[in-house]
Amino acid sequence: FIQMLRSAKKRDVLQLLRRAPEEMLPFLVEAAVAAQSVASLAALSDFLDFSKEPKSLLEKFLYAAAFSPRPSGELLRLVLDKLDGKQLAPEVQETGIVAMGSLVGKLCQQKLCGLQEVERGMETILRGLRGAEEESEVVIYLLALGNAVLPETIPTLLDHAEEGPAAVTTVAISALRRFPTRHISSKVKRAMRRIFHEKRKSYEKTCRLAAAEILLDNEPSPMDVINILLAANELETETATFLLLKVQNSLH
């Protein structure tokens, strides 16, 4: 079916979408995203009205875009255009932001970071993060950055990891854990030490454990291992056991 859509003209895809029974629409939208031809994306652009369509269908479109294994710049542009400057249901807006981060990350993996759409996507996410006032908003934009996995966003993630409330710290550290070892610099490790050893403020247990994992999973220094084991003596049994297993796995 996807092969058929790839060879179809825009008007045919659009007609298919407009005439389909309601229960078939999610399948057709997903297939049109998977086809990623100029015609199928243009048909989706005309068909999807983000101010009218049911939330479930819009979220289906955004999930299909986010999980596309090799997205195109045109697909990201379609997502950006549909989200740009519109009053959307909160769930659709949030799904769209997270999907945007996923698309940016996958395009960069394809060595397409220089695309105008990628730059626009990253600017949209970073601008949204700067302007976010509610904790829940900050979390969504950090999830998008975690999906993008771009090294230039590491300083931003570090700031939120150290200074944010518990939910923000958790998401920021989770995002940092997605980076390969070559990007876990001495600056990142210093921040993770401060979080694990609670040098600046108290952190939730899950945040401290995640910080310790970053230290142990990315070429740990002997001193880091020793300090984590010493600190484990003061933690509850389950947490200490988890850290001990992490150290043993690293040794193996």
C-alpha positions in Angstrom: 0.0 0.0 0.0 2.9 2.4 0.8 4.5 1.6 -2.5 1.2 2.4 -4.2 1.1 5.8 -2.4 4.6 6.6 -3.4 3.6 6.4 -7.1 0.3 8.2 -6.6 -0.5 11.8 -7.5 -1.4 14.3 -4.8 -5.0 14.6 -5.9 -5.4 10.8 -5.7 -4.0 10.6 -2.2 -6.1 13.5 -1.1 -9.2 12.0 -2.6 -8.4 8.7 -0.8 -8.1 10.6 2.5 -11.3 12.6 2.1 -13.4 9.6 1.0 -12.1 7.1 3.5 -14.4 5.8 6.3 -13.5 7.4 9.7 -12.1 4.2 11.2 -9.7 3.8 8.2 -8.2 7.3 8.5 -5.5 6.6 11.1 -4.2 3.8 8.9 -4.2 6.0 5.8 -2.5 8.9 7.6 0.2 6.6 8.9 0.7 5.1 5.5 0.9 8.5 3.8 3.6 9.5 6.4 5.5 6.3 5.7 5.4 6.9 1.9 7.0 10.3 2.4 6.6 11.2 -1.3 6.2 14.8 -2.3 2.6 14.1 -3.3 1.6 12.2 -0.1 3.1 14.9 2.1 1.4 17.6 0.1 -1.9 15.7 0.4 -1.5 15.4 4.1 -0.8 19.1 4.4 -4.0 19.9 2.6 -6.1 17.3 4.5 -4.9 17.8 8.1 -6.6 20.8 9.6 -5.1 21.1 13.1 -7.9 23.3 14.3 -10.6 20.9 13.3 -9.4 17.3 13.2 -10.0 15.0 16.2 -7.0 15.0 18.6 -6.5 11.2 18.1 -6.0 11.6 14.4 -3.5 14.5 14.8 -1.6 12.6 17.4 -1.5 9.5 15.1 0.1 11.7 12.4 2.6 13.1 14.8 3.5 9.7 16.3 4.0 8.3 12.8 6.3 11.2 11.9 8.3 10.8 15.2 8.8 7.1 14.6 9.7 7.4 11.0 13.1 5.6 10.6 14.5 7.9 7.9 12.4 11.1 7.9 12.9 13.7 5.2 13.3 17.5 5.6 9.9 17.8 3.9 8.3 15.7 6.7 9.8 18.0 9.4 8.6 21.1 7.5 5.1 19.7 7.4 5.1 19.1 11.2 6.6 22.6 11.8 4.0 24.3 9.5 1.1 22.5 11.2 2.3 23.5 14.7 3.4 27.0 13.9 1.5 29.8 15.7 -1.7 27.8 16.2 -3.9 27.3 19.2 -3.8 23.6 19.7 -5.0 21.1 22.3 -2.3 20.7 24.9 -1.8 17.0 24.2 -1.3 17.7 20.4 1.1 20.6 21.1 3.2 18.4 23.5 3.3 15.4 21.1 4.2 17.8 18.3 7.2 19.3 20.2 8.5 15.8 21.2 8.1 14.6 17.6 9.9 17.7 16.4 12.9 16.7 18.5 12.9 13.2 17.2 12.8 14.3 13.6 15.7 16.8 14.1 17.8 14.0 15.8 17.1 11.5 13.0 17.9 14.0 10.2 21.2 14.9 11.9 22.0 11.2 12.1 21.6 11.2 8.3 24.1 14.1 8.1 21.3 16.5 7.3 21.9 18.9 10.2 22.4 21.8 7.8 18.9 21.7 6.4 16.9 24.9 7.0 14.1 22.8 8.5 16.4 21.3 11.1 17.7 24.8 12.1 14.1 26.0 12.3 13.1 23.0 14.4 15.9 23.5 16.9 15.2 27.2 17.1 11.5 26.5 17.8 12.4 24.0 20.6 15.0 26.3 22.2 12.8 29.4 21.9 10.0 27.4 23.5 12.2 26.3 26.3 13.4 29.8 27.0 9.8 31.0 27.2 8.4 28.1 29.2 6.9 29.2 32.5 5.2 26.0 33.7 7.3 23.1 34.9 5.3 20.8 32.6 6.2 22.9 29.6 9.9 22.8 30.5 9.8 19.0 30.7 8.2 18.7 27.3 10.9 20.9 25.6 13.6 19.0 27.5 12.1 15.7 26.2 12.4 17.1 22.7 16.1 18.0 23.3 16.6 14.5 24.6 15.2 13.1 21.3 17.4 15.4 19.2 20.7 14.4 21.0 22.6 17.4 19.6 25.9 18.1 21.4 25.4 21.9 21.3 22.4 21.5 23.6 24.5 19.9 26.4 25.1 23.2 28.3 21.4 23.9 28.3 20.6 20.3 29.6 23.3 20.7 32.3 21.8 24.0 33.6 18.4 22.4 33.9 19.9 19.2 35.5 21.5 21.1 38.3 19.1 24.0 38.9 15.7 22.6 38.0 13.0 21.1 40.3 12.9 17.3 40.6 10.9 16.5 37.4 13.0 18.9 35.3 16.3 17.5 36.7 15.2 13.9 36.0 14.3 14.6 32.4 17.5 16.7 31.8 19.7 13.9 33.2 17.8 11.3 31.2 18.5 13.3 28.0 22.2 13.5 28.9 22.4 9.7 29.3 21.5 9.4 25.6 24.7 11.0 24.4 27.6 8.7 23.4 30.7 8.7 25.7 32.7 11.1 23.4 30.3 13.9 24.4 30.4 13.2 28.2 33.1 15.8 28.9 34.8 16.6 32.1 32.3 19.5 32.5 29.4 17.0 32.3 31.1 14.7 34.8 31.7 17.5 37.3 28.1 18.4 37.2 27.0 14.8 37.7 29.4 14.6 40.7 27.8 17.7 42.2 24.4 16.1 41.7 25.2 12.7 43.1 27.2 14.0 46.1 24.5 16.8 46.6 27.1 19.6 46.6 24.7 22.5 45.8 21.3 21.2 47.0 19.4 18.1 47.8 18.3 15.9 44.8 15.8 13.1 44.6 17.2 9.6 44.8 16.4 8.8 41.2 18.3 11.9 40.0 21.3 11.0 42.1 21.3 7.4 40.7 21.0 8.7 37.1 23.9 11.0 37.7 26.0 8.1 39.1 25.1 6.0 36.1 26.4 8.6 33.7 29.7 8.6 35.7 29.9 4.8 35.8 28.9 4.2 32.1 31.3 6.7 30.5 34.9 5.7 31.2 34.8 6.3 35.0 37.9 7.4 36.9 39.1 5.3 39.8 38.3 8.2 42.2 34.7 8.4 40.9 34.2 4.6 41.5 35.7 4.9 45.0 33.6 8.0 45.9 30.4 6.4 44.6 31.1 3.2 46.7 31.8 5.3 49.8 28.6 7.3 49.3 26.7 4.0 48.8 27.4 3.1 52.5 25.1 6.0 53.5 22.2 5.1 51.1 19.4 2.6 51.7 20.1 -1.0 50.9 18.3 -1.2 47.5 20.0 1.9 46.2 23.4 0.8 47.5 22.9 -2.7 45.9 22.0 -1.1 42.6 25.2 1.0 42.6 27.3 -2.0 43.6 25.9 -4.0 40.7 26.7 -1.1 38.3 30.3 -1.0 39.5 30.6 -4.8 39.2 29.2 -4.7 35.6 31.8 -2.0 34.8 34.6 -4.1 36.1 33.4 -7.1 34.1 
